[in-house]
Structure formats: C-alpha cells, structure tokens
Amino acid sequence: MAQVFQAGLGAYVLLLARHRWLNRRHFERHADEIDRHQQLSDVERDMALRGCIHTDAYQAVKSERTELKKRLGFLTDADNFYSKLQSLTQVLRWLLSKLK
C-alpha cells in the first residue's frame, strides 16, 4: 500500500512541476488578454488610490476586468498561482524523499 501511495505521490509531484510547461499553449494563445487584464488591474488599483471608485469609468474598468477574469480563469493569476505551486511542489518532493 505504501508503494502505491509513493508512486502516486511521485507522479503527482512530477505533473505539478510540469504544469506550466504542459499549459504553455494556453498562455501563448491568450497572451494579449492576459496583458489586458494586467493593465486593467493596474488602472483599477490607481483609480482606487486616487479615490475614483464612485465614477462610471471605474465601474467600466472593473466590469471589463471581471469579465476577462471569468473567461481566462487561473491564467490571469498565473504568477501567484505558480509561486504557490512551486512551494507545494518543494514540500511534496521533500515528503517524497522522506518516504523513500
């Protein structure tokens, strides 16, 4: 039973480590939309800092950004996602090394 768990854990860690590489085509296909989402996020943050949150322009930026986030899913938060994924992969590799 332990060998099955160890083999499964090893395969899971391997796939997690290769997740960005396996999904590269999605990032390339949606690169323009991902950049647009990042630009809208920066504009929204700047408008909030200037106190423009009750304007129509702010609401338009916010709704467009929300729509892009719904359509792209995890691709919009890739940097945050992959940093967390890297940490999880390191922990799982350490655990796998301790099980051997």
N, C-alpha and C positions, 0 to 999 in steps of 0.2 A: 504494500500500500504506500509506503514511504517513497519507493522508487517511482511509482506512478505520479505522486504529488510532485516530486522533484523534477521529473521530466516535464510535466505540465507547467510548473513554475518557470523552468528554463525556457520553454517555448514562449510563454507569455512575456518574459523579460526580453527575449530576442525580438519579438514583434513590437513591443513598446519602444525599444531602442531604434527600430527601423520605421516607426510610424511616420515621421516627417518625410523620409525617403519614399515610402510607399504612397503617400498622398501628395507628392510633389506636383503631379499633373493638375490637381485641383487648385493649388496655389498659383501655378502658372496661368491657368485658364481664367482665374478670377483676380489677377493681379491689379487690374485697373479699378475694380470695385473695392478691393481691399484698401488700395491707396485712397480712394474717395472716402471710404469710411473713416480712415485715419485723419484725413483733412477735416471732415465734418466733426470728428471728436475734438480736434484742436480748436476749431471755431466755436463749438459749443462751450468748451471749457473757458475760452477767452471771453465770450459773451456773458457767461455766468459770473466771472470775476469782475467784469465791468458793471454788473447789476442790470443786465438787459433781459432778464428771464421772463419778463411780462410782455415782451414785444412779439409781434407776429413773425418777425424774421427768426427769432429764437425758436419759436414753435415749428416753423418750417424746417429749420436745420435739424431739430430734434426728431421730427417725424420722418425725415429722409434717412437720418442715421438709424433710427429704429427699424425702418423697412429694410435697409441694407443688412442690418444685423440678423433679422429674421430670415432673410434669403440666404445669407452666407454661413450662418451658424458659427461653429468654432473657428472658422477661418479668420474672422475679424479679431479674435483674441489669441492669435497664434503664438505671439511672443510669451504671453503669460502662461498659456497652455503648455508650451514646450519647456518652459523653465520648471514648471511643476512636474511635468512628465520626466524630465531629466533627474530631478530629485527622487522621484518614485522609482525610477529605473536603478539609480545608485543604491537605494535601500534594498530593492529586491535582489540585486546582484550580490550585495553583502549577505543577505539572508541565504541565498543560494550557496554561496561559498561556505557559510557556516554549516549548512546541511550536508555538505559533501564529506 
